[in-house]
Amino acid sequence: MLARPYRLTRGSDYRLVVRRGSRCGGSHVITSMMTTGESRPARFGFIISKQVGGAVVRNTVRRRLKAVCAAALPRVPEGTDVVIRALPASAVASYDDLRADVERCLGRLAPTVAP
């Protein structure tokens, strides 16, 4: 699970990353990443709309994505903000499918991230 210092919490931070950050799309998620240059840990944010499914499905997808990001945290550069938008296909995706999608995008957007 991701502790509070590793999460994006303000809407303005989400908008900034989605609008100005680099983007990588997969079959289950769209990942946006922006390096701020600040000396702080990487932060992650998640966007899971009602198109993904009901509350139970959305929360399951969110928990899986948080676990994937917690495992990838040591490999993400310092001062990086990442926003992951779940697509409707993520509702039926397994944990391994989500992990592969997120790690592929993180590797593409930040060359220092190894899968």
Secondary structure, 3 states (H helix, E strand, C coil): CCCHHHECCCHHHHHHHHHHCEEEECCCEEEEEEECCCCCCCEEEEECCCCCCCHHHHHHHHHHHHHHHHHHHHHCCCCEEEEEEECHHHHCCCHHHHHHHHHHHHHHHCCCCCC
